[in-house]
Amino acid sequence: MLYDIFVDPFVQMYQMPDFFLQVLWEGFVAGILYALIALGFVLIFKASGVFNFAQGIMVVFAGLTLVGLHENGVPAYLALILTIGVMAVLAYGIERIVMRPLVNQPDIILLMATIGLTYFLIGFGELIFGGEPKRMITEELGLPTGSTAFEFGERGLVILQHIDIAAAVIAILMVGALAVFFNKTRIGRALRAVADDHQAALSVGISLNQIWAIVWFAAGLVALATGIMWGARSDVSFALEIIAFKALPVLILGGFTSIPGAIIGGLIIGFGEKIAELYWGGLVGGGIESWFAYIIALIFLLFRPQGLFGEKIIERV
């Protein structure tokens, strides 16, 4: 038993390095997409100090809007532009109807508001688009399909799906763009000020309403990109909301306010769950991918609750 746990998996990695590289690639793609989802949560948390429970359903809603418009005869790229417009309207509506009346309310009130928003979008989405899974318009958007195989060693083979390559590149570009947005722009600095203290930000002339609208729109764009990439790898359905919640362990690992933390946390979860599933999954009956991330998050909560890059908050009692 001890051999199967501590020795045999590493022997397999050594004996089949091509398969190990394939696992690492799958883990990298999943990890960078988890990081992209997590950035949507980071955006909202930085602006309001609350975990946005609705980010997962925003991923689904954006993907369904894009596919739904195309199914009704709208060309793919025009549907993409219109979907961006829909997410902008959604962001404006959330700011005006949900967030603005709750300025300076306790964080738990804001969290409950995002939970209510989640169930509203679920019901509204099912009413408009139905509950059936839909095929993402991958080829219509010009995203690559097919795969490329690379020989590794004498008999090894590593296969890269083109959509996975595109997903990784797009996710990396968006992560980089958001990092620049946070750290180098006036709006990014204002966002950090709002996150620290709403009243202080208002006192120096920062428009809280404008910042929240911009942040929710940016989170909507992240949700749209995530919906396209995950939808292209499977289908667009309400099950994507469950995948989006993998961002919670990512945030616990990296810290709720850290962009580098979201990236590192996403990669740790991506690599870890793929390696654990394929090399240790047989010992526990499989299905490690569904709970591995949450076990790692639980360990971090016990020993480093602020995460790898989060700020340790000390409050006087």
Contacts in CASP RR format, 6 or more apart in sequence:
PFRMAT RR
TARGET T0000
AUTHOR 0000-0000-0000
METHOD contacts of the structure
MODEL  1
MLYDIFVDPFVQMYQMPDFFLQVLWEGFVAGILYALIALGFVLIFKASGV
FNFAQGIMVVFAGLTLVGLHENGVPAYLALILTIGVMAVLAYGIERIVMR
PLVNQPDIILLMATIGLTYFLIGFGELIFGGEPKRMITEELGLPTGSTAF
EFGERGLVILQHIDIAAAVIAILMVGALAVFFNKTRIGRALRAVADDHQA
ALSVGISLNQIWAIVWFAAGLVALATGIMWGARSDVSFALEIIAFKALPV
LILGGFTSIPGAIIGGLIIGFGEKIAELYWGGLVGGGIESWFAYIIALIF
LLFRPQGLFGEKIIERV
4 283 0 8 1.000
5 280 0 8 1.000
5 283 0 8 1.000
9 279 0 8 1.000
9 280 0 8 1.000
12 19 0 8 1.000
12 20 0 8 1.000
12 279 0 8 1.000
13 20 0 8 1.000
13 279 0 8 1.000
17 152 0 8 1.000
18 152 0 8 1.000
18 153 0 8 1.000
18 156 0 8 1.000
18 157 0 8 1.000
18 158 0 8 1.000
21 152 0 8 1.000
21 158 0 8 1.000
22 158 0 8 1.000
22 159 0 8 1.000
23 274 0 8 1.000
23 275 0 8 1.000
23 278 0 8 1.000
23 279 0 8 1.000
24 271 0 8 1.000
24 274 0 8 1.000
24 275 0 8 1.000
25 158 0 8 1.000
25 160 0 8 1.000
25 164 0 8 1.000
26 164 0 8 1.000
26 274 0 8 1.000
27 270 0 8 1.000
27 271 0 8 1.000
27 272 0 8 1.000
27 273 0 8 1.000
27 274 0 8 1.000
27 275 0 8 1.000
28 168 0 8 1.000
28 267 0 8 1.000
28 270 0 8 1.000
28 271 0 8 1.000
29 164 0 8 1.000
29 167 0 8 1.000
29 168 0 8 1.000
30 269 0 8 1.000
30 270 0 8 1.000
30 273 0 8 1.000
30 274 0 8 1.000
31 266 0 8 1.000
31 267 0 8 1.000
31 269 0 8 1.000
31 270 0 8 1.000
31 271 0 8 1.000
32 167 0 8 1.000
32 168 0 8 1.000
32 171 0 8 1.000
32 172 0 8 1.000
32 175 0 8 1.000
32 263 0 8 1.000
32 266 0 8 1.000
32 267 0 8 1.000
33 167 0 8 1.000
33 171 0 8 1.000
33 226 0 8 1.000
33 229 0 8 1.000
33 230 0 8 1.000
34 246 0 8 1.000
34 247 0 8 1.000
34 250 0 8 1.000
34 265 0 8 1.000
34 266 0 8 1.000
34 269 0 8 1.000
34 270 0 8 1.000
35 171 0 8 1.000
35 175 0 8 1.000
35 250 0 8 1.000
35 262 0 8 1.000
35 263 0 8 1.000
35 265 0 8 1.000
35 266 0 8 1.000
35 267 0 8 1.000
36 171 0 8 1.000
36 174 0 8 1.000
36 175 0 8 1.000
36 222 0 8 1.000
36 225 0 8 1.000
36 226 0 8 1.000
36 229 0 8 1.000
37 55 0 8 1.000
37 56 0 8 1.000
37 59 0 8 1.000
37 222 0 8 1.000
37 226 0 8 1.000
37 243 0 8 1.000
37 244 0 8 1.000
37 246 0 8 1.000
37 247 0 8 1.000
37 250 0 8 1.000
38 247 0 8 1.000
38 250 0 8 1.000
38 251 0 8 1.000
38 262 0 8 1.000
38 265 0 8 1.000
38 266 0 8 1.000
39 174 0 8 1.000
39 175 0 8 1.000
39 178 0 8 1.000
39 222 0 8 1.000
39 259 0 8 1.000
39 262 0 8 1.000
40 52 0 8 1.000
40 55 0 8 1.000
40 218 0 8 1.000
40 219 0 8 1.000
40 220 0 8 1.000
40 222 0 8 1.000
40 223 0 8 1.000
40 247 0 8 1.000
41 51 0 8 1.000
41 52 0 8 1.000
41 55 0 8 1.000
41 219 0 8 1.000
41 247 0 8 1.000
41 248 0 8 1.000
41 251 0 8 1.000
41 256 0 8 1.000
42 251 0 8 1.000
42 256 0 8 1.000
42 257 0 8 1.000
42 258 0 8 1.000
42 259 0 8 1.000
42 262 0 8 1.000
43 178 0 8 1.000
43 215 0 8 1.000
43 218 0 8 1.000
43 219 0 8 1.000
43 222 0 8 1.000
44 50 0 8 1.000
44 51 0 8 1.000
44 52 0 8 1.000
44 55 0 8 1.000
44 114 0 8 1.000
44 215 0 8 1.000
44 216 0 8 1.000
44 219 0 8 1.000
45 51 0 8 1.000
45 52 0 8 1.000
45 195 0 8 1.000
45 251 0 8 1.000
45 256 0 8 1.000
45 257 0 8 1.000
46 182 0 8 1.000
46 191 0 8 1.000
46 192 0 8 1.000
46 194 0 8 1.000
46 195 0 8 1.000
46 215 0 8 1.000
46 257 0 8 1.000
47 191 0 8 1.000
47 194 0 8 1.000
47 195 0 8 1.000
47 211 0 8 1.000
47 212 0 8 1.000
47 215 0 8 1.000
48 99 0 8 1.000
48 110 0 8 1.000
48 194 0 8 1.000
48 195 0 8 1.000
48 212 0 8 1.000
48 215 0 8 1.000
49 107 0 8 1.000
49 110 0 8 1.000
49 195 0 8 1.000
49 256 0 8 1.000
50 107 0 8 1.000
50 110 0 8 1.000
50 111 0 8 1.000
50 114 0 8 1.000
51 111 0 8 1.000
51 114 0 8 1.000
51 248 0 8 1.000
51 251 0 8 1.000
51 256 0 8 1.000
52 114 0 8 1.000
52 219 0 8 1.000
53 111 0 8 1.000
53 114 0 8 1.000
53 115 0 8 1.000
53 116 0 8 1.000
53 117 0 8 1.000
53 118 0 8 1.000
54 114 0 8 1.000
54 115 0 8 1.000
54 116 0 8 1.000
54 117 0 8 1.000
54 118 0 8 1.000
54 121 0 8 1.000
55 219 0 8 1.000
55 223 0 8 1.000
55 244 0 8 1.000
55 247 0 8 1.000
56 118 0 8 1.000
56 223 0 8 1.000
56 240 0 8 1.000
56 241 0 8 1.000
56 244 0 8 1.000
56 245 0 8 1.000
57 118 0 8 1.000
57 121 0 8 1.000
57 122 0 8 1.000
57 238 0 8 1.000
57 241 0 8 1.000
57 244 0 8 1.000
58 87 0 8 1.000
58 90 0 8 1.000
58 121 0 8 1.000
58 219 0 8 1.000
58 220 0 8 1.000
58 223 0 8 1.000
59 223 0 8 1.000
59 226 0 8 1.000
59 227 0 8 1.000
59 230 0 8 1.000
59 240 0 8 1.000
59 241 0 8 1.000
59 244 0 8 1.000
60 121 0 8 1.000
60 227 0 8 1.000
60 236 0 8 1.000
60 237 0 8 1.000
60 238 0 8 1.000
60 240 0 8 1.000
60 241 0 8 1.000
60 244 0 8 1.000
61 90 0 8 1.000
61 121 0 8 1.000
61 124 0 8 1.000
61 125 0 8 1.000
61 223 0 8 1.000
62 83 0 8 1.000
62 86 0 8 1.000
62 87 0 8 1.000
62 220 0 8 1.000
62 223 0 8 1.000
62 224 0 8 1.000
62 226 0 8 1.000
62 227 0 8 1.000
63 83 0 8 1.000
63 136 0 8 1.000
63 224 0 8 1.000
63 227 0 8 1.000
63 228 0 8 1.000
63 231 0 8 1.000
63 236 0 8 1.000
64 125 0 8 1.000
64 128 0 8 1.000
64 129 0 8 1.000
64 134 0 8 1.000
64 236 0 8 1.000
65 83 0 8 1.000
65 86 0 8 1.000
65 87 0 8 1.000
65 129 0 8 1.000
66 79 0 8 1.000
66 80 0 8 1.000
66 83 0 8 1.000
66 136 0 8 1.000
66 137 0 8 1.000
66 224 0 8 1.000
66 228 0 8 1.000
67 129 0 8 1.000
67 134 0 8 1.000
67 135 0 8 1.000
67 136 0 8 1.000
67 137 0 8 1.000
67 236 0 8 1.000
68 79 0 8 1.000
68 129 0 8 1.000
68 134 0 8 1.000
69 78 0 8 1.000
69 79 0 8 1.000
69 82 0 8 1.000
69 83 0 8 1.000
70 76 0 8 1.000
70 79 0 8 1.000
70 137 0 8 1.000
70 140 0 8 1.000
71 134 0 8 1.000
74 82 0 8 1.000
76 137 0 8 1.000
76 140 0 8 1.000
76 141 0 8 1.000
76 142 0 8 1.000
77 141 0 8 1.000
79 137 0 8 1.000
80 141 0 8 1.000
83 224 0 8 1.000
84 221 0 8 1.000
84 224 0 8 1.000
87 217 0 8 1.000
87 220 0 8 1.000
87 221 0 8 1.000
87 223 0 8 1.000
87 224 0 8 1.000
88 217 0 8 1.000
90 216 0 8 1.000
90 220 0 8 1.000
91 213 0 8 1.000
91 214 0 8 1.000
91 216 0 8 1.000
91 217 0 8 1.000
91 219 0 8 1.000
91 220 0 8 1.000
92 213 0 8 1.000
92 217 0 8 1.000
94 117 0 8 1.000
94 212 0 8 1.000
94 216 0 8 1.000
95 209 0 8 1.000
95 212 0 8 1.000
95 213 0 8 1.000
95 216 0 8 1.000
96 209 0 8 1.000
98 113 0 8 1.000
98 117 0 8 1.000
99 110 0 8 1.000
99 113 0 8 1.000
99 209 0 8 1.000
99 212 0 8 1.000
99 216 0 8 1.000
100 209 0 8 1.000
100 212 0 8 1.000
102 109 0 8 1.000
102 110 0 8 1.000
102 113 0 8 1.000
103 198 0 8 1.000
103 208 0 8 1.000
104 198 0 8 1.000
104 199 0 8 1.000
122 238 0 8 1.000
126 238 0 8 1.000
131 237 0 8 1.000
131 238 0 8 1.000
132 237 0 8 1.000
133 235 0 8 1.000
133 236 0 8 1.000
133 237 0 8 1.000
133 239 0 8 1.000
134 235 0 8 1.000
134 236 0 8 1.000
134 237 0 8 1.000
135 235 0 8 1.000
135 236 0 8 1.000
136 227 0 8 1.000
136 228 0 8 1.000
136 231 0 8 1.000
136 232 0 8 1.000
136 235 0 8 1.000
136 236 0 8 1.000
138 145 0 8 1.000
138 163 0 8 1.000
138 232 0 8 1.000
139 145 0 8 1.000
141 228 0 8 1.000
143 163 0 8 1.000
143 166 0 8 1.000
143 228 0 8 1.000
143 232 0 8 1.000
144 162 0 8 1.000
144 163 0 8 1.000
144 165 0 8 1.000
144 166 0 8 1.000
145 162 0 8 1.000
145 163 0 8 1.000
146 161 0 8 1.000
146 162 0 8 1.000
146 163 0 8 1.000
147 159 0 8 1.000
147 160 0 8 1.000
147 161 0 8 1.000
147 162 0 8 1.000
148 159 0 8 1.000
148 160 0 8 1.000
148 162 0 8 1.000
149 157 0 8 1.000
149 158 0 8 1.000
149 159 0 8 1.000
149 160 0 8 1.000
150 157 0 8 1.000
150 158 0 8 1.000
150 159 0 8 1.000
150 160 0 8 1.000
151 157 0 8 1.000
152 158 0 8 1.000
163 232 0 8 1.000
163 233 0 8 1.000
164 233 0 8 1.000
166 229 0 8 1.000
167 229 0 8 1.000
167 232 0 8 1.000
167 233 0 8 1.000
170 225 0 8 1.000
170 229 0 8 1.000
171 225 0 8 1.000
171 229 0 8 1.000
174 222 0 8 1.000
174 225 0 8 1.000
175 259 0 8 1.000
175 262 0 8 1.000
175 263 0 8 1.000
178 218 0 8 1.000
178 222 0 8 1.000
178 259 0 8 1.000
179 259 0 8 1.000
179 260 0 8 1.000
181 187 0 8 1.000
181 188 0 8 1.000
181 218 0 8 1.000
182 188 0 8 1.000
182 191 0 8 1.000
182 192 0 8 1.000
182 259 0 8 1.000
187 211 0 8 1.000
187 214 0 8 1.000
190 201 0 8 1.000
190 206 0 8 1.000
190 211 0 8 1.000
191 211 0 8 1.000
191 214 0 8 1.000
191 215 0 8 1.000
193 200 0 8 1.000
193 201 0 8 1.000
193 204 0 8 1.000
193 206 0 8 1.000
194 201 0 8 1.000
194 206 0 8 1.000
194 208 0 8 1.000
194 211 0 8 1.000
194 212 0 8 1.000
195 257 0 8 1.000
198 208 0 8 1.000
201 208 0 8 1.000
201 211 0 8 1.000
202 208 0 8 1.000
226 244 0 8 1.000
227 236 0 8 1.000
227 240 0 8 1.000
230 240 0 8 1.000
230 243 0 8 1.000
231 240 0 8 1.000
234 240 0 8 1.000
246 269 0 8 1.000
246 293 0 8 1.000
248 297 0 8 1.000
249 269 0 8 1.000
249 293 0 8 1.000
249 294 0 8 1.000
249 296 0 8 1.000
249 297 0 8 1.000
250 262 0 8 1.000
250 265 0 8 1.000
250 266 0 8 1.000
250 269 0 8 1.000
250 293 0 8 1.000
251 262 0 8 1.000
252 297 0 8 1.000
252 300 0 8 1.000
252 301 0 8 1.000
252 305 0 8 1.000
252 307 0 8 1.000
253 261 0 8 1.000
253 264 0 8 1.000
253 265 0 8 1.000
253 266 0 8 1.000
253 268 0 8 1.000
253 269 0 8 1.000
253 296 0 8 1.000
253 297 0 8 1.000
253 300 0 8 1.000
253 307 0 8 1.000
253 308 0 8 1.000
254 260 0 8 1.000
254 261 0 8 1.000
254 262 0 8 1.000
254 264 0 8 1.000
254 265 0 8 1.000
254 307 0 8 1.000
254 308 0 8 1.000
254 309 0 8 1.000
254 310 0 8 1.000
255 261 0 8 1.000
255 262 0 8 1.000
255 306 0 8 1.000
255 307 0 8 1.000
255 308 0 8 1.000
255 309 0 8 1.000
255 310 0 8 1.000
256 310 0 8 1.000
257 310 0 8 1.000
257 311 0 8 1.000
258 308 0 8 1.000
258 309 0 8 1.000
258 310 0 8 1.000
260 309 0 8 1.000
261 307 0 8 1.000
261 308 0 8 1.000
261 309 0 8 1.000
261 310 0 8 1.000
264 308 0 8 1.000
264 309 0 8 1.000
265 308 0 8 1.000
268 296 0 8 1.000
269 292 0 8 1.000
269 293 0 8 1.000
269 296 0 8 1.000
272 292 0 8 1.000
272 296 0 8 1.000
273 288 0 8 1.000
273 289 0 8 1.000
273 292 0 8 1.000
273 293 0 8 1.000
274 289 0 8 1.000
276 288 0 8 1.000
276 289 0 8 1.000
276 292 0 8 1.000
277 286 0 8 1.000
277 287 0 8 1.000
277 288 0 8 1.000
277 289 0 8 1.000
277 292 0 8 1.000
280 288 0 8 1.000
281 287 0 8 1.000
281 288 0 8 1.000
300 307 0 8 1.000
306 312 0 8 1.000
306 313 0 8 1.000
END
